[in-house]
Amino acid sequence: MGVTFKENVDDLRNSKVFDIIDKLSQISEVTHIYDPLLINKKNIEINNMKFKILRNPKLGYYDIIIISVAHDCFKNMGKNKIKMFGNKDSVIFDIKKLFKKDRRYLYL
C-alpha cells in the first residue's frame, strides 16, 4: 500500500518502495500495488520492472500487506478496513507506523 516517494504526493522518483517490491518478487508469485494517488496510471515501469496499479484491492485475499507510504487516504481508511484486504492468517507490516500497534501489525 503506497509506492510514491513520500506521503500524499504522486511522484515516484527516488521511491525506495520498489526495492522492497523487487525483493518480494523474488519469493512471491504475485505482488500487487495499491496507491490511490496513482489511480490514473494503469501500469508503471521502474528499473526495467513493470507493475500494474490496482484500482481496488481484493477483500480477504492477501497473505501480507505492507503499508509503505503514510498517505492520508490510508489513515482515513482505517486499519480495520485495511485488515479486510488480508486473509484470516495475514500479517500487516506498517512500516510508517501509521496506526497503533496491535497483535496483527508488525512494525519495522
C-alpha positions as CSV (number, residue, x, y, z in Angstrom):
1,M,0.0,0.0,0.0
2,G,1.7,3.1,-1.3
3,V,4.6,3.4,-3.7
4,T,5.3,7.1,-4.1
5,F,8.4,8.9,-2.9
6,K,6.6,10.3,0.2
7,E,3.1,10.6,1.6
8,N,0.4,12.5,-0.2
9,V,2.3,13.1,-3.4
10,D,2.1,11.2,-6.8
11,D,5.8,11.4,-7.5
12,L,7.6,8.0,-8.0
13,R,11.1,9.4,-8.4
14,N,13.5,8.1,-5.8
15,S,10.9,5.9,-4.2
16,K,12.6,3.1,-2.2
17,V,9.4,1.1,-2.1
18,F,10.4,-0.6,-5.4
19,D,13.5,-2.1,-3.6
20,I,11.0,-3.8,-1.3
21,I,8.9,-4.9,-4.2
22,D,11.9,-6.2,-6.1
23,K,12.9,-8.4,-3.1
24,L,9.3,-9.6,-2.6
25,S,9.1,-10.6,-6.3
26,Q,12.0,-13.0,-5.8
27,I,10.0,-15.0,-3.3
28,S,6.4,-14.3,-4.2
29,E,4.5,-15.3,-7.4
30,V,2.5,-12.0,-7.4
31,T,3.0,-8.6,-5.9
32,H,0.0,-6.2,-6.1
33,I,0.5,-2.5,-5.8
34,Y,-2.3,-0.2,-4.5
35,D,-1.7,3.5,-4.3
36,P,-4.8,5.7,-4.8
37,L,-2.6,8.7,-5.6
38,L,-1.7,6.8,-8.9
39,I,-5.2,5.9,-9.8
40,N,-4.9,7.5,-13.2
41,K,-2.0,5.2,-14.1
42,K,-2.7,1.6,-15.1
43,N,0.9,0.4,-15.4
44,I,4.3,1.8,-14.4
45,E,7.8,0.8,-15.3
46,I,10.7,1.3,-12.8
47,N,14.2,0.0,-13.3
48,N,13.0,-2.3,-16.2
49,M,10.3,-3.8,-14.0
50,K,6.7,-3.4,-15.0
51,F,3.9,-3.1,-12.4
52,K,0.2,-3.0,-12.6
53,I,-1.5,-0.5,-10.3
54,L,-4.7,-1.9,-8.7
55,R,-7.8,0.3,-8.6
56,N,-9.3,-1.7,-5.7
57,P,-7.5,-4.4,-3.6
58,K,-9.3,-7.7,-3.3
59,L,-11.1,-8.3,0.0
60,G,-9.9,-11.3,2.1
61,Y,-7.1,-12.1,-0.4
62,Y,-3.7,-11.1,0.7
63,D,-1.2,-13.0,2.8
64,I,1.0,-10.0,3.5
65,I,0.0,-6.3,3.5
66,I,2.8,-3.7,3.6
67,I,1.8,-0.1,4.4
68,S,4.9,1.5,3.0
69,V,3.7,5.1,2.5
70,A,1.7,7.0,5.1
71,H,-0.9,8.6,2.7
72,D,-3.8,10.3,4.5
73,C,-6.2,8.2,2.5
74,F,-4.8,5.1,4.2
75,K,-5.1,6.7,7.6
76,N,-8.7,7.7,6.8
77,M,-9.4,4.2,5.5
78,G,-8.5,2.9,9.0
79,K,-6.8,-0.3,10.0
80,N,-10.0,-2.3,10.2
81,K,-10.8,-1.8,6.6
82,I,-7.1,-2.5,5.6
83,K,-7.3,-5.7,7.6
84,M,-10.3,-6.7,5.5
85,F,-7.9,-7.0,2.5
86,G,-6.0,-9.7,4.2
87,N,-7.0,-13.4,4.6
88,K,-7.6,-14.9,8.0
89,D,-3.9,-15.6,8.5
90,S,-2.5,-12.4,7.0
91,V,0.2,-10.2,8.5
92,I,0.3,-6.4,8.1
93,F,3.7,-4.6,8.1
94,D,3.1,-0.9,8.9
95,I,6.5,0.5,8.0
96,K,5.5,4.1,8.7
97,K,3.7,3.4,12.0
98,L,0.5,4.9,10.6
99,F,-1.6,3.0,13.2
100,K,-1.3,2.0,16.8
101,K,0.2,-1.4,17.4
102,D,-1.9,-4.5,17.8
103,R,-1.2,-8.2,17.5
104,R,-1.8,-8.4,13.7
105,Y,0.5,-5.4,13.0
106,L,4.3,-5.6,12.8
107,Y,6.5,-2.5,12.8
108,L,9.8,-2.3,11.1
